[in-house]
Amino acid sequence: MDIRQLRYFVAIADQHSMSLASGKLGVAQPSLSHHVMRLEEELGVQLLVRSTRGVTLTESGERLYTHALAVIKAVEVAVADLRDQSSELSGPVSFAFPSSVSNVLTVPLSETVRNEFPKIVLRAMDAMSGHVQAWLTEGSIDFGILYDVHCAPHLDLRPLLIEDLFLVAASDSWKGEIGKNGIANAPVSLRECCGLGLILPHRAHGLREMAERVADAHSLHLDVVMEMDSLSRIKTLVSRGSGYSLLAHAAVHEELERGELVLVPIRDPAMRRTVYLASNPARPIKRAAREVERLAVSIVAELVRKGYWLGELATPPIVPAKVIPLATAPRARKAAE
């Protein structure tokens, strides 16, 4: 038995026809029949049943089909891995971010990847956390950022940081004292937050699900007056005084610099969530993707250290040779000074 015979057998099983498999493979039909006969003789079982309706698998054929798919996949992964090791880092790497994370991480990560590895093409996608998890589950992306994952045993999860959620208000309508960093000096209680008119995403969104879960745990009810799945629209509505929201610092750092919004710490209890870097172990990760992962972890650490992303680091950073931080932007440099 060899890999060629297994490929031929899988093609026949998929096409349910010797003639169709012959055309797809570019191999003469008598040759395919000969390879199947050799497999059956070697294994001592009948694999296929031929009829006027085509070809069907026997029970033994079904079992071999499952094994053959695994063997072919393993060979493809091995070949790709060895070729990857001997080549220059290049090719596409897909990375999906919830909007609040994309707001602070996408630009410095993209610039750093471009600077460090010009032949790597980073595909950065901005989506709701539910969509990010779905893409990871189906194996269509290399990495994604997720929050407080409660049911994803099929994913590899690497904690990056723990961040607080704040009450977000229009700066010109907040009556309390506001610090130079755009954060109110006095906190509010979760009960007080629940009594305000909140603008939040739909329940399918991870942030909304978390807020509802914390409120329910304390026998509280969120007064949601608008459901909005667009982060930019939520921030616009809040800045116009149309309501309040619950967001992390990373989601509004630019608006804080411009003085449009204010963050109010929430206490009794605080609302905290863990930010994870996630991948699907069933999807082979190439060296290019691993380098992007390394850069992402180090940039997150730098953003936290410089105060562009408020939170507590959960993973020791792996520092790359060169990182292009947010502080390279003129406005960010001024803020840092």
Stockholm file with secondary structure:
# STOCKHOLM 1.0

chainA/1-337         MDIRQLRYFVAIADQHSMSLASGKLGVAQPSLSHHVMRLEEELGVQLLVRSTRGVTLTESGERLYTHALAVIKAVEVAVADLRDQSSELSGPVSFAFPSSVSNVLTVPLSETVRNEFPKIVLRAMDAMSGHVQAWLTEGSIDFGILYDVHCAPHLDLRPLLIEDLFLVAASDSWKGEIGKNGIANAPVSLRECCGLGLILPHRAHGLREMAERVADAHSLHLDVVMEMDSLSRIKTLVSRGSGYSLLAHAAVHEELERGELVLVPIRDPAMRRTVYLASNPARPIKRAAREVERLAVSIVAELVRKGYWLGELATPPIVPAKVIPLATAPRARKAAE
#=GR chainA/1-337 SS CCHHHHHHHHHHHHHTCHHHHHHHHTCCHHHHHHHHHHHHHHHTSCCEEEETTEEEECHHHHHHHHHHHHHHHHHHHHHHHHHHHTSCSCEEEEEEECHHHHHHHHHHHHHHHHHHCTTEEEEEEECCHHHHHHHHHHTCSSEEEEESCSSCTTSEEEEEEEEEEEEEEETTTCCSCBCTTSBBSSCEEHHHHHTSCEEECCTTSHHHHHHHHHHHHTTCCCCEEEECCCHHHHHHHHHTTSCBEEEEGGGTHHHHHTTSEEEECEESSCCEEEEEEEECTTSCCCHHHHHHHHHHHHHHHHHHHTTSSCSEECSCCCCCSCCCCGGGSHHHHHHHC
#=GC SS_cons         CCHHHHHHHHHHHHHTCHHHHHHHHTCCHHHHHHHHHHHHHHHTSCCEEEETTEEEECHHHHHHHHHHHHHHHHHHHHHHHHHHHTSCSCEEEEEEECHHHHHHHHHHHHHHHHHHCTTEEEEEEECCHHHHHHHHHHTCSSEEEEESCSSCTTSEEEEEEEEEEEEEEETTTCCSCBCTTSBBSSCEEHHHHHTSCEEECCTTSHHHHHHHHHHHHTTCCCCEEEECCCHHHHHHHHHTTSCBEEEEGGGTHHHHHTTSEEEECEESSCCEEEEEEEECTTSCCCHHHHHHHHHHHHHHHHHHHTTSSCSEECSCCCCCSCCCCGGGSHHHHHHHC
//
